[in-house]
Amino acid sequence: MIQDLSRFRMPANFRGRSIAVVQFWWLVQTTLFRGSPQFAYGFRRWLLRFFGAKIGRRVIIRPSVTFTYPWKVCIGDHAWIGDDVVLYSLGEIEIGANTVVSQSSYLCAADHDYAQPDFPIRARKITIGPEAWIAADVFVAPGVTIGQGTVIGARSSVFKNMPAGMVCFGNPCVPVKKRSQGTRV
């Protein structure tokens, strides 16, 4: 047998909190977080910090963002997280300062070992460096690191690490050129 899901077992403390806390977060996210006015950035930051997320100063998080386990998320100062972003934080997700994660992007910090019959789940940290831009509808796979100042083009699928200071895009995503600094007029 290649895969026998009857043998799957959730690893001890995989969620990082009790099932009661997980369910309470999901209730709060569905009601207070999602129902908060668009401009209530401070309130959403407070809710996330209350549940153990490390959220920097003046971070902008839209009410439609989904956090699986906020206590596994760290977001640096002045970062922006856009509408309908999913932070599937079964593993840690670290987003650097001054980084933008644009609308409908999906950061997936866990996978399963498909080579094992019990299909074990594996948390795999995602790190997005400071000053990066993850454009609209990007998928970032488990275990990926995206370097400082890197741009990931819209609708890209990132399955391996991307170097710092590059413009990258595609499926699979590849570095295309150096990110140049704009000139002032």
N, C-alpha and C positions, 0 to 999 in steps of 0.2 A: 504494500500500500504506500502510495506516495505521500498522502496527507490524510491524517485521521484526527479531525477536530474534536472528537470525544476525548482525546488525550491532552488537549490544551489546558494549561493552568496559568492563571494570572500570577506573576511573580509577587512574592511578599512585598508589601509596601510600594508597589509599582506606582500607584497613584500619588503617593507622597503625603496623603491625608486620609482620614477615615472616609468610608463610604457616606457617612452622614454629612461630613463637611463638603464632599464632592456634590452631593445632591442639593445641599443648601446653596452652594455657589451657582449651580445650574438654575435653581429657582430665582436667585437674585439677578443673575445675568438675563434671564428671560423677562423679568418684570422691571426692576429698578434700572438696570444698566441699559437695556434696549429701549425702555420707555422714557429715558431721560431726554431732555431737549438737546438739540444739536450743539448748542453753545455750552453745555454743562461739562466741559472738559475736566474741570477741577473735581467735580463730583465723581466722575468715572475714574479719575486717577485715585481718589480717596477709596472708592470701593475696591479697586484692584489691590491697593496697598493693604487694605483691611484683610484681604484674603492672601496676603503674602507675596504679591508681585513686587519687584523692585522697579519703580517707575521714577524716572528723572524729572527735573524741573521743566515746566511748560510743555510737556508732551501733549500732543493732540491725538486723541483716540476717538474715532467716530462711534456712535452708539450701536451700529450694526456689526462691529467687530466681534468675532467669536473667540473666546479663550477657553480651551478645554480645562487646563489646570493653571490658573494664574500664578500660583506659587512657584511654578517652573519657568517664569518669564522675567526677563530683565530688559528694560528699555532705557536707553541713555537720554540725557537732557535734549530738549528741543526736537525730538523725533516726531514724525507724523505717521499715523497708522490710518489708512483710508477705509472708505465704506466697503463693507462685505469682505474684509480680510478675515481669513481663518488662521489663527495661531493654534494649530493642532499640537499642543504642548504636552504630549505624553512624555517627551524628553524635554530637556532644557532648550529654550530659545533665548538667545542674547542678540539684541538689536542695539547698535551703537548710537552715539549722540549724533544729532543732525542728519539722521537717516530717514528716508521716506520709503514706506511700504505702501504702494498704491492700491487702489480699489481692486477687489476680487482676487487678490493674490492669496496663495495657499502655502503656508509653511508647515511641513509635515515632519515632526521630530521623532518619528518611530516607524518601525516596519516589522515584518515577521521574517524569520529564517525559513524560507520556503524549502530548503534542502532537508529540513528535519520533519519527521512525520507528525510531531506534536505541535508544529507551526508556532514556535515560541516567539513572543513579542520582544522587541529590542528597542529601548530608548536610545536615540542617537542625536546628540546636541547639534543644533543649527546655530552658527555664529554669522552675523552680518555686521561688518565693520562700520566704523563711523563714516559719515558723509557719503554713504552709498545711496543709490536710488534703485529700488525694485519697482519697475513700472507695472502697469495694469495687467492683471490676470496672469501673473507669473507663478509657476510651481517650483518650490524649493524642496528638494528631497532630503531625507534624513541624513545627518552627518555632514552636511555641506557647510563650508566656510566661504563667505564672499568677502573679498578684501576691502580695505579702506578706500573710499572714493569711487568704487566700482558702480557702473550703471548696468543693470540687467534690463534688456529691451522687453517691451510688451509681449505677452503671450509666450515667453520663453519657458523652457523646462530645464531646470538646473539640477543635474545629477552628479556633478563633481565640483570640487573647489574652483573658484574663480579668483584670479590674481587681483591685487590692488591696482587702482588707477586705470582700469580698462573699461571699455564699452563692450558688452558681451550680449549676444542674442542668439536665438535659434532653438531648435528642438532636435537634438540636444544643444544646449547653450554652449557657445564657444567664444573665447575672446576674439574681438575683431580689430580693435584699434585702441590706442591710448586715449584716455579722456583728457581733453585739452581744457585749460582754464580760459574762460571768456575774457575778452579785452573790454575795458571800459571805454565808452564813447564820450 
